[in-house]
Amino acid sequence: MSRSNIAIVLLVVFIVIVALFPTAHTRIRKNLVKTIDCYRTLADGESLQESLTDMQDKTRIRVNIVSNESVQVFLTGINDSTTLDIYSLVKNIHIIQHTEDYTSYNITVWNPHGPDSGSSANMSGDIKVYHVWDDVEWLPWWMR
């Protein structure tokens, strides 16, 4: 075999090794943990409450609520004895997504209109809670 043929074979082997050599690729994975149905009517001062405990790693909470009256959405994260208000707004349309790493969460949707105001809130939508984590895959560099 001549030197040029050996060089070509070595070049092809090198290209194949480089093309197939695995590298770490981090992908974000998520698993739906809970869906809170918000297709309902909240009377004056009435609320919908949900507590989530023993959450793992990171938690993504996606709120998608539309209402004919303004409603208040409270989202609170709890770690040990620390409580943090993550989201608290009063409006007709709530479309948000938060990813946090608390162990527990409190979610409240409240119709803030006072008693006897006659303002019932007809809502539609949902609140979805996901467990989110990073997954490392070993793939050739060109596969993303």
SULJOHU-V641634 format. One record per residue. N is the residue number from 0. RES is the residue in one small letter. SS is DSSP state (a for helix, b for strand, c for the rest). NEAR is the number of other C-alpha atoms within 10 Angstrom. Layout:
BEGIN
n=[N/N]
res=[RES/RES]
ss=[SS/SS]
near=[NEAR/NEAR]
END
This chain:
BEGIN
n=[0/1/2/3/4/5/6/7/8/9/10/11/12/13/14/15/16/17/18/19/20/21/22/23/24/25/26/27/28/29/30/31/32/33/34/35/36/37/38/39/40/41/42/43/44/45/46/47/48/49/50/51/52/53/54/55/56/57/58/59/60/61/62/63/64/65/66/67/68/69/70/71/72/73/74/75/76/77/78/79/80/81/82/83/84/85/86/87/88/89/90/91/92/93/94/95/96/97/98/99/100/101/102/103/104/105/106/107/108/109/110/111/112/113/114/115/116/117/118/119/120/121/122/123/124/125/126/127/128/129/130/131/132/133/134/135/136/137/138/139/140/141/142/143]
res=[m/s/r/s/n/i/a/i/v/l/l/v/v/f/i/v/i/v/a/l/f/p/t/a/h/t/r/i/r/k/n/l/v/k/t/i/d/c/y/r/t/l/a/d/g/e/s/l/q/e/s/l/t/d/m/q/d/k/t/r/i/r/v/n/i/v/s/n/e/s/v/q/v/f/l/t/g/i/n/d/s/t/t/l/d/i/y/s/l/v/k/n/i/h/i/i/q/h/t/e/d/y/t/s/y/n/i/t/v/w/n/p/h/g/p/d/s/g/s/s/a/n/m/s/g/d/i/k/v/y/h/v/w/d/d/v/e/w/l/p/w/w/m/r]
ss=[c/c/a/a/a/a/a/a/a/a/a/a/a/a/a/a/a/a/a/a/c/b/b/b/b/b/b/b/b/b/b/b/b/b/b/b/b/c/c/b/b/b/c/c/c/c/b/b/b/b/b/b/c/c/c/c/c/b/b/b/b/b/b/b/b/b/b/b/b/b/b/b/b/b/b/b/b/b/b/c/c/b/b/b/b/b/b/b/b/b/b/b/b/b/b/b/b/b/b/b/c/c/c/b/b/b/b/b/b/b/c/c/c/c/c/c/c/c/c/c/b/b/b/b/b/b/b/b/b/b/b/b/b/b/b/b/b/b/b/b/c/c/c/c]
near=[5/6/8/9/10/11/11/11/12/12/12/12/12/11/12/11/12/12/13/13/13/15/14/12/15/13/12/9/12/16/12/13/15/13/13/15/14/20/14/13/16/22/20/18/17/17/16/15/13/12/10/15/12/9/15/14/13/17/24/20/23/18/21/16/22/21/21/15/19/22/27/21/22/17/20/18/19/17/12/8/5/8/14/12/12/13/15/13/13/16/15/15/20/19/12/12/15/13/15/15/17/21/17/18/25/16/19/17/20/21/24/20/19/12/11/9/10/10/18/20/24/18/21/16/18/17/18/17/22/20/19/20/17/13/12/13/13/12/14/16/14/10/11/9]
END
